[in-house]
Amino acid sequence: MNVDLAQKSYFLRLPPTGFLVVVCVLGLTLLGLVVLFSASQSMHENPAFLLRRQITWLGLALCAGAVAMFIDLEKIRPFIWILALSSLVLLIIVLIPGIGIRVNGAQRWLGFGSVRFQVSEFGKLGLIFLLAHYLAVNRRRMSEMVAGFFIPCTIIGLFCALIILEPDFGTALLCGVVGGTLLFLAGAKLRYLIPAGIGALALFAVAVWHDPVRLRRVTSFLDMEGTRSDASYQLWQGILAFGAGGLGGVGVGSGRQQMAFLPEAHTDFIFAIVGEELGFFFTAGVVALFLTIFLIGVIKLRNAPNLYQYLVVFGALIMLTFQALINIGVVTGCLPTKGISLPFISYGGSNLVFMFIFIGILLNGVRTWELPRAYRARDL
């Protein structure tokens, strides 16, 4: 009886590193709410409209994150195929004309009344769980061409292909990188991975070449000043925002770029608003918080009880941090412009919910992997 009570107390306990992750996430989220309120002043007659919607989504995100944190990762393994198939079905349904909602040339959303849901976010979750489960089950066959390489590559390629058809090149690239990383960590042979990675990048380049919008983004990125009044207008305005902010920023609500100068100021380019209104120290702080989350996750991975949980938690961790890295790289002019949100800060309900799910999965590992060895089984 005492052992059961002790085990229960361990399951409910969150170690100090877990609290540090929570503090980082709450800090990023609160910063996002403050900057969103400022960035939405010129977008709606009621500046609090978007803020209220984001707070509503935040409530759902907290519930979803709590479920992900306390769920037993082992007990959901029999249902992973249902999760994966559901995400694939949604990725197919959203491509059907008349069902998927088309915005700015991209058909990425499903609508339920006034609520829109971006299905590629669900696809990220399905990809991580399916790939982690498959690789863990076949861990002793990773040296084989079919079971250890061809089948998992087919899984990654199927998710990425459906997302690219929306089109959403940024998310497809993110999923491909995360999937390839998990495949490498599971023990796939480099003699297979390297040629496959080069081939995937070549196919991605061909897809960009045949898409005029994406190709224009790449060419304008290479000549930002020459196209600053045309294709690079958004990126140029973002760079101006960072320059205007300097070290200390111009003050919350006093920024110029959010007054309709910078497109998508409340979503993809909200990091530029942080730079203009709060300055370099806050932007560096955002980077430091994401780096802290990543380092805690990497350190805790050493305690993973089996390959499946290791890959699930690491997949969630790099899906979140790589997305942040891509967004920051885009806004600062280090990467070509692509529509991808900054986790916890950008406006958007479905992305916020799934980012909290990913952080919940990370906290799940941080919490349960702290159990004494007598309380948890390990693969032999």
ChimeraX attribute file (.defattr): number of C-alpha atoms within 10 A of each C-alpha:
attribute: neighborCount
match mode: 1-to-1
recipient: residues
	/A:1	6
	/A:2	7
	/A:3	9
	/A:4	10
	/A:5	10
	/A:6	12
	/A:7	17
	/A:8	11
	/A:9	12
	/A:10	18
	/A:11	16
	/A:12	11
	/A:13	14
	/A:14	16
	/A:15	14
	/A:16	11
	/A:17	18
	/A:18	21
	/A:19	13
	/A:20	15
	/A:21	22
	/A:22	16
	/A:23	14
	/A:24	18
	/A:25	21
	/A:26	13
	/A:27	16
	/A:28	19
	/A:29	18
	/A:30	13
	/A:31	17
	/A:32	24
	/A:33	21
	/A:34	15
	/A:35	26
	/A:36	26
	/A:37	19
	/A:38	24
	/A:39	30
	/A:40	24
	/A:41	19
	/A:42	13
	/A:43	16
	/A:44	10
	/A:45	9
	/A:46	11
	/A:47	16
	/A:48	15
	/A:49	14
	/A:50	21
	/A:51	20
	/A:52	13
	/A:53	13
	/A:54	21
	/A:55	13
	/A:56	12
	/A:57	19
	/A:58	21
	/A:59	12
	/A:60	17
	/A:61	22
	/A:62	16
	/A:63	16
	/A:64	18
	/A:65	23
	/A:66	18
	/A:67	16
	/A:68	20
	/A:69	23
	/A:70	17
	/A:71	13
	/A:72	13
	/A:73	18
	/A:74	9
	/A:75	9
	/A:76	12
	/A:77	15
	/A:78	10
	/A:79	11
	/A:80	20
	/A:81	16
	/A:82	13
	/A:83	20
	/A:84	22
	/A:85	15
	/A:86	15
	/A:87	22
	/A:88	21
	/A:89	13
	/A:90	19
	/A:91	27
	/A:92	16
	/A:93	16
	/A:94	24
	/A:95	22
	/A:96	11
	/A:97	10
	/A:98	9
	/A:99	13
	/A:100	24
	/A:101	19
	/A:102	16
	/A:103	9
	/A:104	5
	/A:105	10
	/A:106	14
	/A:107	21
	/A:108	23
	/A:109	24
	/A:110	20
	/A:111	13
	/A:112	8
	/A:113	6
	/A:114	5
	/A:115	10
	/A:116	16
	/A:117	18
	/A:118	21
	/A:119	23
	/A:120	28
	/A:121	20
	/A:122	21
	/A:123	25
	/A:124	26
	/A:125	22
	/A:126	22
	/A:127	28
	/A:128	24
	/A:129	26
	/A:130	24
	/A:131	26
	/A:132	26
	/A:133	21
	/A:134	18
	/A:135	27
	/A:136	19
	/A:137	12
	/A:138	14
	/A:139	17
	/A:140	13
	/A:141	16
	/A:142	19
	/A:143	15
	/A:144	13
	/A:145	13
	/A:146	12
	/A:147	17
	/A:148	23
	/A:149	22
	/A:150	13
	/A:151	15
	/A:152	22
	/A:153	19
	/A:154	11
	/A:155	16
	/A:156	22
	/A:157	17
	/A:158	14
	/A:159	23
	/A:160	24
	/A:161	17
	/A:162	20
	/A:163	29
	/A:164	18
	/A:165	16
	/A:166	21
	/A:167	18
	/A:168	21
	/A:169	21
	/A:170	19
	/A:171	24
	/A:172	24
	/A:173	17
	/A:174	20
	/A:175	27
	/A:176	22
	/A:177	17
	/A:178	23
	/A:179	26
	/A:180	19
	/A:181	17
	/A:182	23
	/A:183	23
	/A:184	15
	/A:185	14
	/A:186	22
	/A:187	16
	/A:188	23
	/A:189	16
	/A:190	11
	/A:191	8
	/A:192	14
	/A:193	17
	/A:194	11
	/A:195	11
	/A:196	16
	/A:197	15
	/A:198	11
	/A:199	12
	/A:200	15
	/A:201	14
	/A:202	12
	/A:203	12
	/A:204	16
	/A:205	13
	/A:206	12
	/A:207	15
	/A:208	17
	/A:209	14
	/A:210	10
	/A:211	12
	/A:212	11
	/A:213	12
	/A:214	19
	/A:215	17
	/A:216	17
	/A:217	17
	/A:218	20
	/A:219	14
	/A:220	21
	/A:221	23
	/A:222	15
	/A:223	12
	/A:224	20
	/A:225	14
	/A:226	12
	/A:227	16
	/A:228	16
	/A:229	12
	/A:230	12
	/A:231	20
	/A:232	25
	/A:233	18
	/A:234	20
	/A:235	26
	/A:236	21
	/A:237	21
	/A:238	29
	/A:239	17
	/A:240	17
	/A:241	27
	/A:242	25
	/A:243	16
	/A:244	19
	/A:245	21
	/A:246	16
	/A:247	17
	/A:248	15
	/A:249	23
	/A:250	18
	/A:251	13
	/A:252	16
	/A:253	18
	/A:254	15
	/A:255	21
	/A:256	17
	/A:257	21
	/A:258	30
	/A:259	17
	/A:260	14
	/A:261	15
	/A:262	23
	/A:263	18
	/A:264	18
	/A:265	26
	/A:266	27
	/A:267	18
	/A:268	24
	/A:269	28
	/A:270	28
	/A:271	28
	/A:272	29
	/A:273	29
	/A:274	30
	/A:275	29
	/A:276	32
	/A:277	29
	/A:278	24
	/A:279	23
	/A:280	19
	/A:281	15
	/A:282	19
	/A:283	20
	/A:284	11
	/A:285	13
	/A:286	21
	/A:287	15
	/A:288	13
	/A:289	19
	/A:290	20
	/A:291	16
	/A:292	16
	/A:293	23
	/A:294	19
	/A:295	13
	/A:296	17
	/A:297	24
	/A:298	14
	/A:299	11
	/A:300	21
	/A:301	19
	/A:302	10
	/A:303	15
	/A:304	18
	/A:305	17
	/A:306	13
	/A:307	18
	/A:308	25
	/A:309	22
	/A:310	21
	/A:311	25
	/A:312	24
	/A:313	29
	/A:314	27
	/A:315	26
	/A:316	24
	/A:317	23
	/A:318	21
	/A:319	22
	/A:320	23
	/A:321	19
	/A:322	18
	/A:323	20
	/A:324	22
	/A:325	16
	/A:326	23
	/A:327	26
	/A:328	24
	/A:329	14
	/A:330	22
	/A:331	25
	/A:332	20
	/A:333	18
	/A:334	12
	/A:335	15
	/A:336	23
	/A:337	26
	/A:338	18
	/A:339	16
	/A:340	22
	/A:341	24
	/A:342	28
	/A:343	27
	/A:344	26
	/A:345	27
	/A:346	26
	/A:347	27
	/A:348	23
	/A:349	22
	/A:350	21
	/A:351	24
	/A:352	25
	/A:353	23
	/A:354	22
	/A:355	27
	/A:356	26
	/A:357	23
	/A:358	27
	/A:359	24
	/A:360	26
	/A:361	27
	/A:362	28
	/A:363	27
	/A:364	25
	/A:365	27
	/A:366	27
	/A:367	22
	/A:368	24
	/A:369	21
	/A:370	18
	/A:371	17
	/A:372	10
	/A:373	11
	/A:374	7
	/A:375	14
	/A:376	12
	/A:377	9
	/A:378	9
	/A:379	7
	/A:380	4
